[in-house]
Amino acid sequence: MDLRNFVSWFSLLKITQVFETMSGSEILEIKGADLEMRQDLLKILPPSSYRLINSNETEDEEGFFQLLIEKITLSPQEENQ
């Protein structure tokens, strides 16, 4: 998802909507301009629902960051814990 020109709260909403529709093992690439949005995203996604693959906290040559997260599918037993 390219969120470089979106307001932070709207970006978080769009990411969570897309993340909810993803299947297990799918990877979401997020590009954004607001490092605080990245930190907020990792706070609102349940820690057991994703694996952080790549977190480029430094800005690229255009001033943007990249984040790769993989959705994890929990077994019914893990969900109840």
N, CA, C and O of each residue as an XYZ file, in Angstrom:
324
protein
N       0.852     -1.170      0.000
C       0.000      0.000      0.000
C       0.894      1.226      0.000
O       1.837      1.317      0.785
N       0.602      2.143     -0.859
C       1.354      3.384     -0.925
C       0.539      4.461     -0.213
O      -0.484      4.918     -0.723
N       0.999      4.855      0.957
C       0.254      5.813      1.784
C       1.016      7.118      1.972
O       0.823      7.821      2.963
N       1.868      7.431      1.029
C       2.741      8.591      1.192
C       2.007      9.918      1.183
O       2.552     10.910      1.668
N       0.800      9.980      0.657
C       0.089     11.254      0.582
C      -1.205     11.261      1.386
O      -2.109     12.050      1.110
N      -1.295     10.380      2.382
C      -2.508     10.284      3.188
C      -2.272     10.788      4.605
O      -1.147     10.781      5.103
N      -3.339     11.219      5.236
C      -3.308     11.631      6.635
C      -3.109     10.384      7.496
O      -3.625      9.317      7.165
N      -2.378     10.506      8.580
C      -1.987      9.360      9.400
C      -3.171      8.519      9.870
O      -3.135      7.297      9.726
N      -4.211      9.125     10.423
C      -5.332      8.334     10.951
C      -6.042      7.586      9.836
O      -6.502      6.462     10.036
N      -6.135      8.202      8.658
C      -6.765      7.534      7.523
C      -5.905      6.361      7.056
O      -6.426      5.307      6.691
N      -4.610      6.546      7.071
C      -3.684      5.477      6.696
C      -3.850      4.274      7.608
O      -3.903      3.137      7.139
N      -3.932      4.519      8.902
C      -4.102      3.423      9.859
C      -5.408      2.672      9.610
O      -5.439      1.443      9.684
N      -6.463      3.387      9.320
C      -7.752      2.762      9.029
C      -7.656      1.879      7.789
O      -8.113      0.736      7.809
N      -7.072      2.392      6.720
C      -6.950      1.628      5.482
C      -6.087      0.384      5.686
O      -6.423     -0.689      5.185
N      -4.993      0.516      6.408
C      -4.111     -0.630      6.638
C      -4.831     -1.712      7.428
O      -4.752     -2.888      7.073
N      -5.532     -1.336      8.489
C      -6.222     -2.348      9.293
C      -7.329     -3.020      8.488
O      -7.562     -4.218      8.652
N      -8.016     -2.276      7.621
C      -9.049     -2.876      6.773
C      -8.442     -3.900      5.815
O      -8.972     -5.001      5.664
N      -7.347     -3.546      5.178
C      -6.684     -4.466      4.250
C      -6.140     -5.669      5.004
O      -6.266     -6.804      4.543
N      -5.535     -5.425      6.161
C      -4.938     -6.508      6.945
C      -5.995     -7.531      7.355
O      -5.727     -8.733      7.337
N      -7.176     -7.078      7.719
C      -8.252     -7.988      8.130
C      -8.701     -8.899      6.996
O      -9.140    -10.021      7.250
N      -8.601     -8.446      5.756
C      -9.034     -9.254      4.615
C      -7.947    -10.198      4.104
O      -8.217    -11.057      3.266
N      -6.740    -10.046      4.596
C      -5.627    -10.876      4.130
C      -5.730    -12.291      4.675
O      -6.276    -12.517      5.755
N      -5.201    -13.232      3.919
C      -5.088    -14.619      4.374
C      -3.768    -14.785      5.110
O      -2.871    -13.949      4.999
N      -3.661    -15.872      5.863
C      -2.419    -16.153      6.557
C      -1.266    -16.307      5.579
O      -1.446    -16.825      4.476
N      -0.097    -15.864      5.975
C       1.146    -15.908      5.199
C       1.219    -14.862      4.095
O       2.241    -14.773      3.414
N       0.172    -14.066      3.895
C       0.272    -12.984      2.915
C       1.115    -11.862      3.505
O       1.145    -11.658      4.718
N       1.794    -11.143      2.627
C       2.689    -10.071      3.049
C       2.139     -8.740      2.560
O       1.735     -8.598      1.405
N       2.132     -7.780      3.455
C       1.669     -6.433      3.133
C       2.870     -5.499      3.146
O       3.594     -5.411      4.137
N       3.073     -4.801      2.028
C       4.133     -3.801      1.937
C       3.487     -2.435      2.108
O       2.520     -2.100      1.424
N       4.027     -1.661      3.018
C       3.483     -0.337      3.301
C       4.578      0.687      3.076
O       5.689      0.545      3.587
N       4.260      1.716      2.310
C       5.176      2.835      2.116
C       4.488      4.070      2.661
O       3.325      4.331      2.353
N       5.198      4.818      3.459
C       4.594      5.996      4.062
C       5.609      7.079      4.339
O       6.813      6.884      4.171
N       5.109      8.220      4.766
C       5.968      9.360      5.032
C       6.039      9.697      6.510
O       6.870     10.509      6.917
N       5.197      9.098      7.309
C       5.079      9.454      8.721
C       5.572      8.302      9.594
O       4.893      7.282      9.715
N       6.742      8.458     10.198
C       7.288      7.397     11.045
C       6.413      7.147     12.267
O       6.390      6.029     12.783
N       5.699      8.154     12.739
C       4.792      7.959     13.871
C       3.648      7.019     13.489
O       3.174      6.247     14.322
N       3.205      7.082     12.233
C       2.152      6.186     11.766
C       2.632      4.742     11.844
O       1.866      3.853     12.215
N       3.887      4.504     11.500
C       4.466      3.166     11.583
C       4.409      2.655     13.012
O       4.014      1.513     13.250
N       4.797      3.484     13.956
C       4.784      3.096     15.369
C       3.356      2.839     15.844
O       3.107      1.880     16.574
N       2.423      3.689     15.434
C       1.019      3.514     15.821
C       0.441      2.230     15.240
O      -0.329      1.536     15.904
N       0.811      1.913     14.005
C       0.314      0.696     13.366
C       0.719     -0.536     14.162
O      -0.099     -1.431     14.376
N       1.950     -0.591     14.595
C       2.421     -1.751     15.347
C       1.772     -1.832     16.728
O       1.806     -2.882     17.369
N       1.184     -0.735     17.185
C       0.458     -0.746     18.457
C      -0.976     -1.254     18.291
O      -1.512     -1.896     19.195
N      -1.598     -0.973     17.147
C      -3.009     -1.342     16.995
C      -3.213     -2.742     16.425
O      -4.270     -3.339     16.634
N      -2.226     -3.278     15.710
C      -2.350     -4.660     15.232
C      -2.025     -5.599     16.385
O      -1.034     -5.388     17.084
N      -2.833     -6.629     16.599
C      -2.521     -7.579     17.673
C      -1.150     -8.218     17.427
O      -0.905     -8.733     16.336
N      -0.260     -8.197     18.413
C       1.105     -8.714     18.215
C       1.158    -10.149     17.705
O       2.088    -10.513     16.985
N       0.186    -10.959     18.062
C       0.199    -12.356     17.631
C      -0.355    -12.540     16.218
O      -0.413    -13.667     15.726
N      -0.763    -11.452     15.556
C      -1.381    -11.574     14.236
C      -0.425    -11.279     13.086
O      -0.788    -11.456     11.924
N       0.781    -10.834     13.391
C       1.703    -10.479     12.314
C       3.143    -10.774     12.707
O       3.485    -10.942     13.878
N       3.967    -10.830     11.667
C       5.415    -10.947     11.856
C       6.047     -9.832     11.045
O       5.764     -9.678      9.857
N       6.899     -9.063     11.686
C       7.587     -7.966     11.021
C       8.727     -8.540     10.193
O       9.656     -9.132     10.741
N       8.662     -8.370      8.889
C       9.691     -8.901      7.996
C      10.790     -7.877      7.777
O      11.976     -8.196      7.868
N      10.395     -6.660      7.491
C      11.366     -5.603      7.234
C      10.793     -4.295      7.744
O       9.643     -3.948      7.472
N      11.605     -3.591      8.476
C      11.191     -2.293      8.984
C      12.299     -1.298      8.701
O      13.259     -1.185      9.463
N      12.159     -0.587      7.610
C      13.146      0.407      7.233
C      12.773      1.716      7.913
O      11.989      2.504      7.386
N      13.344      1.934      9.086
C      12.987      3.124      9.859
C      13.644      4.384      9.324
O      13.250      5.494      9.682
N      14.637      4.219      8.472
C      15.268      5.389      7.880
C      14.566      5.713      6.574
O      14.092      4.827      5.863
N      14.512      6.968      6.282
C      13.833      7.399      5.068
C      14.688      7.080      3.850
O      15.917      7.120      3.914
N      14.027      6.761      2.740
C      14.758      6.534      1.498
C      15.113      7.878      0.868
O      14.894      8.930      1.469
N      15.659      7.836     -0.336
C      16.098      9.075     -0.995
C      14.949     10.032     -1.267
O      15.176     11.223     -1.479
N      13.718      9.532     -1.265
C      12.554     10.388     -1.481
C      11.903     10.831     -0.177
O      10.933     11.588     -0.200
N      12.422     10.370      0.961
C      11.893     10.784      2.256
C      10.801      9.895      2.809
O      10.023     10.336      3.654
N      10.720      8.636      2.350
C       9.666      7.732      2.779
C      10.251      6.488      3.437
O      11.415      6.153      3.219
N       9.439      5.801      4.245
C       9.864      4.558      4.880
C       9.104      3.392      4.263
O       8.088      3.581      3.595
N       9.612      2.183      4.497
C       8.957      0.970      4.017
C       8.812      0.003      5.180
O       9.688     -0.095      6.040
N       7.695     -0.709      5.191
C       7.409     -1.695      6.227
C       6.801     -2.916      5.552
O       5.865     -2.787      4.763
N       7.327     -4.105      5.857
C       6.771     -5.359      5.354
C       6.296     -6.169      6.540
O       7.069     -6.455      7.454
N       5.006     -6.548      6.529
C       4.476     -7.390      7.599
C       3.775     -8.597      6.986
O       3.100     -8.493      5.961
N       3.951     -9.733      7.633
C       3.315    -10.971      7.202
C       2.205    -11.307      8.179
O       2.409    -11.297      9.393
N       1.034    -11.603      7.647
C      -0.082    -11.986      8.510
C       0.112    -13.426      8.963
O       0.463    -14.298      8.168
N      -0.115    -13.660     10.223
C       0.019    -14.989     10.810
C      -1.375    -15.514     11.109
O      -2.205    -14.812     11.687
N      -1.623    -16.747     10.713
C      -2.891    -17.395     11.017
C      -2.727    -18.202     12.290
O      -1.860    -19.071     12.378
N      -3.559    -17.912     13.269
C      -3.514    -18.636     14.535
C      -4.445    -19.835     14.484
O      -5.507    -19.788     13.864
N      -4.038    -20.892     15.135
C      -4.928    -22.048     15.262
C      -6.029    -21.692     16.259
O      -5.847    -20.773     17.057
N      -7.167    -22.392     16.238
C      -8.246    -22.090     17.189
C      -7.781    -22.171     18.643
O      -8.252    -21.403     19.482
N      -6.873    -23.082     18.951
C      -6.367    -23.203     20.320
C      -5.565    -21.960     20.711
O      -5.679    -21.478     21.838
N      -4.753    -21.437     19.783
C      -3.954    -20.254     20.068
C      -4.831    -19.020     20.232
O      -4.533    -18.153     21.053
N      -5.916    -18.933     19.457
C      -6.816    -17.787     19.555
C      -7.493    -17.716     20.913
O      -7.785    -16.622     21.396
N      -7.750    -18.858     21.538
C      -8.446    -18.898     22.824
C      -7.529    -18.660     24.012
O      -8.008    -18.550     25.140
N      -6.248    -18.578     23.792
C      -5.314    -18.379     24.917
C      -5.194    -16.928     25.283
O      -4.454    -16.583     26.204
